């Protein structure tokens, strides 16, 4: 990996690969967000021997309001598990929060305690989640929740964890983001990332346009680090 800080900061090379086995947590609002936002990097991390655990905040059943709720939940969970298996991820967990009600449900159902216990027990070293500059309210809520959980961790645990933010659809920043930017080359991983995205057949109506958006975005990000394709992250903590 060749992450590079954005132009606002003095260029500095950082390698996300420590050369050791690590447990990494990805927290996404919806079932396909981790693959769309950072699928190439996930594949690269897994190839490097990292253990990837994923938490999906909602079932995303509102994407198909015309279908029976239990039916669409079953479909979206199955798709996420298949995509996770394809890239070689470890456990994937669903919290089933209501879309638009993430914070209310998360704390009411005590998922905060569950997430804290998981991070501590698995000795998580890196957390990836949505950036707070994202325009989707559920993505913003997910970011807010993750940062709250991070701040509640014991200091000796918190000091060993880095947090990175990813965005989903924006080719350029919609909002100003002051965090250092980190870029990861995914040229070799893009094909497998697209294969994983194809698993989400319930989203096939918008798949074509969204995939081209993703490819174009990856191409322009790659230009910043002299690569064909790349993904961008923001170093939050």
Helices and strands as residue ranges (DSSP letters): E 3-4, E 13-14, E 23-28, H 33-47, E 51-56, G 61-64, H 69-87, E 92-94, H 102-108, H 111-121, E 124-130, H 137-152, H 155-158, E 162-166, E 180-185, H 190-198, G 201-203, H 204-223, E 230-235
